[in-house]
Amino acid sequence: MRSPRPYSPATGPGQSLTERRKAATQLDIARAACALFAEHGPDGTTAEDIARRAGVALRTFYRYFRSKQDAVAPLLAGGGDAWRALLEAEEPGVALGPAIERAITSSLTLPDGEEGLEWTRGLLRASADDPALRAVWFQVNQDSEERLVPVLARLAGDSADPLEIRLLAAAATDAIRVSLEVWSAGDAPQRGPGSPAELAVRCLRELTGGMAVLRRG
């Protein structure tokens, strides 16, 4: 999903130094790919260019990514990681609708000076003419939706209908996806009317208005 906020590799106490270095290298490559796509477009960028910009060998690039388009996945996935983490911090039994809206709004409202949303805008615009880049975007969103299901299930409790939880995960993920696609196609600002956060909350309410799981709690 993706990804409104630049991907930040997890560095929890259970992660080894090797895992942290791997995540940092992936992020360096992803940032290099994003910068080169913005400068030259996907067609004008090669895997060799990305590896050179990231300061790694070409074999290192292919150790982590299958193609130049795959290299941007960590950046696109960062927003989903950020807002799922906010939901994971909520306590079971919380009113799901407001909790989801809080997480979406917070993750799509970046501090001044952060470029994550503009990177996403550039990548989504580039994907209009690049089917492989679009495929990466859709896969990121699919992965994010699947990871969201257990988070929502824990918050909703054992009595929640699994079908409703799946539908809610799909609706929340699509609300963010559609909002970013619409925003990226225009010139609206990062905050205020027409911003990703405003559009995403609007989409979420439209998609989930009849869901019983949101009327409980």
C-alpha positions, 0 to 999 in steps of 0.5 A: 500500500505501498505508500504515503510515508517512506518505508522504515525498516523495523529495528526491534530487539528481536532483529539481528544486525544482519537483518537490520543491514539487509533492510537498510540496504533495501531501503537505500536501493528503493530510494535510489530507484525512486529518485531515478524514476523521478528524473528519467522515468522507468523506461530511462532507468536501468537496474545498473543505474539504480545499483550505481546510485545506491552504491551497491553491486548489481548482484546485490540489487538482484539479491533483493529485487527481481526487477527495477520496478520491484525496487520501489516496493519498500517505499510504497509499502511504508504507509501501510506499515505505518498505519497498521502499527498505529492500529496495533497499538489500539486496545481490543474492543475499541470502536473500529471506525474511529480507530481506523480513521485516526490511523489513516489520518495520522499516517497520511499527514506527514510533518512538513518537509517529509517527501514520502507523499510526493514520492508516492505521487511521482511513482503513481504517475509513472505507473500510468505508462508502466504496467510492471510498476502498476503491478508492484503497486497492486501487490503492495496493496494486496499484501497490506490488506492481508496483513491488516486482517489479523490486526482488525480481528484482534481489535474486533474480538472473537465474536466478530464475523470473519467475513466482515473483518475481511471486507473491512480490511479490503475497504480500508486498504482500498480507501487509502489506495483510491485516495492516493491514486486520485490525489496523485493524478491532480495537484491538491496539497498534502493537507486540507481539502483534497489531501490524501487524508481527507480523501481516504476518510471520505472513501472509508465512510462511503465504503463501510457505511453499512458494515455491522462490525462498525456499529458495535462498540 
